[in-house]
Amino acid sequence: METQKLYQAIQSADAIVVGAGAGLSTSAGFTYSGERFKKYFADFIDKYGFTDMYTAGFHQFPSEEEHWAYWSRHIYCNRYLPAPKPVYNRLLEIVKDKDYFVITTNVDHQFQKAGFDKQRLFYTQGDYGLFQCATPCHQKTYDNEEAVMKMIAAQNVETRHGSSLRIPSELVPKCPVCGGKMKVNLRADDTFVEDEGWHAAAQRYVDFINRHQHGRVLYWDLGIGGNTPTIIKLPFMQQTYRNPDAVYATINLGEAFTVEQIKDRSIVIDGDIGEVLKVLVKHEWS
C-alpha cells in the first residue's frame, strides 16, 4: 500500500523537504467557492455575480474603498480565521522530530499558525498578512492584521448588520514612504516585493538543499498543481533523480503523478491530503 510505503519513507529519511501547494490548504478547508464563499461575500455575489474568491480577486473595482472591502474579507477568511480542519497540525505531528524544511507557494500562513518553526519555512509567493507599496517605491513589507481587522469591523462582516461594499476612506491603506497605493504582498507580476525576510528564508532553503545532496532524502509534494511546477514539483523530481538514495512522494487529489525516470523511487497517492495524513498519524493501514 502506497500510504504504508510513505510512512516507511518518512521514518527512514535523514531529511524531509516538504513542498506545499494549494491542494494542502484546500484539504484543510480553505475552499474558495461554495458555502464558505457565500457566507462572507453574499453582497459582492449579488452585485457582481462572482463565483469564487480567486476570480473575484482580479476584478477591477470602481474605487479603493470597494477594492479594500473585498480584499479585507479575502485576507480575513484565508489568513486570520482558523483552518476548518487540522490538516497542517497533522503534518507537523508527522515531521516535527525529523530534519525538515518547507517550501510553499501558499500565502495563507497556515504553517506558522500550526506551530511549524519559522526558520524552516520559505513562502515563495508572498503572504496575505503583509502589505507592500503597489509601485513599489521601496523593498519592505508591513504587517496588516490591525488594518484588516479595522476594515472588517467597519463592514460588520460577522454580524452583517449594516454591511456595505465599501470601507471608510480613512481606512484605505497608503504607502508610508510615497503616500501611494498599497497592495497585498502576492507574487502576480514584477512589482512583488522580496523583502529581507524573503531573501533570508530563500537562503535557508538553498542551504538546506545543499546540505542534503546525498543520503536518504524524502522530497514530499503535497498538493502541488500544474500552475507553477517549476517552483517545487520539477526541482523535487530533479533532485530525486540526481540522488539515488532519495525518494519522491506526492499526494494530490486528481493530480498525483511522477515521471518515468524516478518511477521506481516514487510514491504516488491520488487522494485527499488530510485523510492520508490522518492515516499516517494513526498508523492504521487497511
ZAMARGU-4260 file (C-alpha; in steps of 0.2 Angstrom, whole numbers, plus 5000, padded with zeros to 4 digits):
<rodrens>
0) 5000/5000/5000 | 5007/5017/4995 | 5002/5025/5011 | 5012/5012/5021 | 5027/5015/5009
5) 5026/5033/5013 | 5026/5030/5032 | 5041/5020/5030 | 5050/5033/5019 | 5046/5046/5032
10) 5053/5035/5046 | 5069/5031/5037 | 5073/5048/5030 | 5088/5058/5035 | 5079/5074/5029
15) 5062/5078/5023 | 5059/5093/5011 | 5040/5097/5010 | 5034/5106/4995 | 5016/5113/4998
20) 5003/5119/4986 | 4985/5125/4985 | 4979/5107/4987 | 4985/5106/5005 | 4975/5122/5010
25) 4960/5115/5001 | 4961/5099/5011 | 4962/5110/5027 | 4945/5118/5022 | 4951/5134/5014
30) 4939/5132/4999 | 4937/5147/4988 | 4919/5144/4982 | 4903/5136/4988 | 4896/5139/5005
35) 4911/5147/5013 | 4912/5160/4999 | 4893/5164/5000 | 4895/5166/5019 | 4907/5181/5018
40) 4904/5188/5001 | 4885/5187/4998 | 4883/5205/4994 | 4898/5205/4981 | 4890/5190/4973
45) 4873/5198/4972 | 4881/5214/4964 | 4894/5206/4953 | 4889/5188/4950 | 4906/5182/4957
50) 4908/5163/4958 | 4923/5161/4968 | 4936/5171/4978 | 4950/5168/4966 | 4942/5176/4951
55) 4934/5189/4961 | 4952/5194/4967 | 4956/5200/4949 | 4941/5211/4947 | 4944/5230/4944
60) 4933/5238/4957 | 4927/5256/4954 | 4935/5263/4970 | 4949/5259/4983 | 4936/5259/4996
65) 4927/5244/4987 | 4943/5236/4982 | 4948/5235/5001 | 4931/5230/5006 | 4933/5214/4996
70) 4951/5211/4999 | 4950/5214/5018 | 4937/5200/5018 | 4948/5189/5007 | 4963/5191/5019
75) 4952/5189/5034 | 4945/5172/5028 | 4961/5165/5022 | 4974/5172/5034 | 4966/5176/5050
80) 4952/5164/5053 | 4957/5147/5059 | 4959/5132/5047 | 4942/5122/5047 | 4952/5106/5048
85) 4968/5101/5057 | 4977/5096/5042 | 4993/5107/5045 | 4993/5101/5063 | 4994/5083/5057
90) 5008/5087/5045 | 5018/5095/5059 | 5015/5079/5070 | 5022/5069/5057 | 5038/5079/5053
95) 5042/5088/5070 | 5055/5076/5075 | 5064/5075/5058 | 5076/5087/5050 | 5064/5095/5038
100) 5061/5111/5028 | 5046/5118/5020 | 5044/5127/5003 | 5027/5133/4999 | 5018/5143/4986
105) 5003/5145/4998 | 5001/5163/5005 | 4989/5159/5020 | 5002/5157/5034 | 4995/5141/5040
110) 5012/5133/5043 | 5016/5145/5057 | 4999/5145/5064 | 5000/5126/5066 | 5017/5128/5075
115) 5030/5125/5062 | 5047/5133/5065 | 5048/5149/5056 | 5066/5146/5052 | 5061/5130/5042
120) 5049/5139/5031 | 5050/5148/5014 | 5035/5157/5007 | 5040/5159/4989 | 5024/5169/4983
125) 5021/5181/4997 | 5009/5182/5012 | 4991/5188/5014 | 4996/5195/5030 | 5008/5208/5023
130) 5005/5224/5013 | 5018/5232/5001 | 5019/5248/4991 | 5010/5245/4975 | 5023/5254/4964
135) 5034/5248/4974 | 5044/5263/4979 | 5054/5253/4992 | 5058/5234/4996 | 5049/5232/5013
140) 5033/5224/5018 | 5021/5228/5033 | 5010/5218/5044 | 4992/5221/5040 | 4982/5212/5054
145) 4977/5228/5063 | 4972/5237/5047 | 4962/5222/5040 | 4953/5220/5057 | 4948/5238/5057
150) 4941/5236/5039 | 4931/5220/5044 | 4924/5229/5059 | 4919/5244/5048 | 4909/5232/5037
155) 4901/5222/5051 | 4907/5206/5042 | 4902/5194/5055 | 4885/5201/5060 | 4881/5208/5043
160) 4871/5222/5052 | 4873/5237/5040 | 4887/5230/5030 | 4891/5238/5013 | 4903/5236/4999
165) 4914/5249/5004 | 4926/5254/5019 | 4928/5271/5026 | 4940/5281/5015 | 4952/5284/5030
170) 4955/5265/5032 | 4961/5264/5014 | 4980/5259/5016 | 4993/5271/5010 | 5012/5269/5007
175) 5021/5276/5022 | 5035/5282/5011 | 5027/5289/4995 | 5009/5290/5000 | 5003/5280/4985
180) 4993/5264/4984 | 4996/5249/4994 | 4993/5231/4989 | 4994/5213/4996 | 5012/5206/4995
185) 5007/5192/4982 | 5018/5187/4968 | 5007/5192/4952 | 5020/5202/4942 | 5037/5211/4943
190) 5031/5223/4957 | 5031/5209/4970 | 5042/5214/4985 | 5055/5202/4990 | 5060/5209/5007
195) 5074/5205/5019 | 5064/5191/5027 | 5060/5183/5010 | 5078/5183/5005 | 5084/5176/5022
200) 5071/5162/5020 | 5076/5158/5002 | 5095/5157/5008 | 5090/5145/5022 | 5081/5134/5009
205) 5096/5134/4997 | 5107/5130/5012 | 5096/5115/5017 | 5095/5108/4999 | 5114/5110/4998
210) 5117/5101/5014 | 5106/5086/5008 | 5113/5082/4991 | 5116/5064/4996 | 5108/5052/5008
215) 5090/5047/5012 | 5081/5062/5007 | 5062/5062/5005 | 5055/5076/4993 | 5037/5076/4998
220) 5025/5085/4986 | 5008/5090/4995 | 4995/5097/4983 | 5006/5105/4970 | 4996/5108/4954
225) 5001/5112/4937 | 5001/5131/4938 | 5018/5133/4945 | 5028/5116/4943 | 5045/5124/4940
230) 5045/5131/4958 | 5043/5115/4968 | 5037/5099/4958 | 5051/5099/4944 | 5065/5103/4956
235) 5060/5090/4968 | 5060/5077/4954 | 5077/5083/4948 | 5084/5082/4965 | 5077/5064/4967
240) 5084/5059/4950 | 5102/5065/4955 | 5102/5057/4972 | 5100/5038/4970 | 5095/5036/4989
245) 5081/5050/4988 | 5063/5046/4987 | 5049/5057/4979 | 5032/5056/4986 | 5016/5066/4980
250) 4999/5067/4987 | 4986/5076/4977 | 4968/5073/4973 | 4966/5071/4955 | 4984/5077/4950
255) 4996/5065/4958 | 5009/5059/4946 | 5028/5056/4944 | 5040/5054/4929 | 5047/5038/4921
260) 5065/5042/4926 | 5061/5041/4945 | 5046/5029/4945 | 5055/5016/4955 | 5058/5028/4969
265) 5041/5037/4969 | 5026/5036/4980 | 5011/5042/4971 | 4994/5044/4981 | 4979/5051/4972
270) 4968/5056/4987 | 4963/5069/5000 | 4979/5075/5009 | 4970/5077/5026 | 4964/5059/5025
275) 4981/5052/5021 | 4989/5062/5034 | 4976/5055/5047 | 4981/5038/5042 | 5000/5042/5044
280) 4997/5049/5061 | 4987/5034/5067 | 4997/5021/5058 | 4981/5012/5053 | 4983/5003/5037
285) 4969/4995/5028
</rodrens>
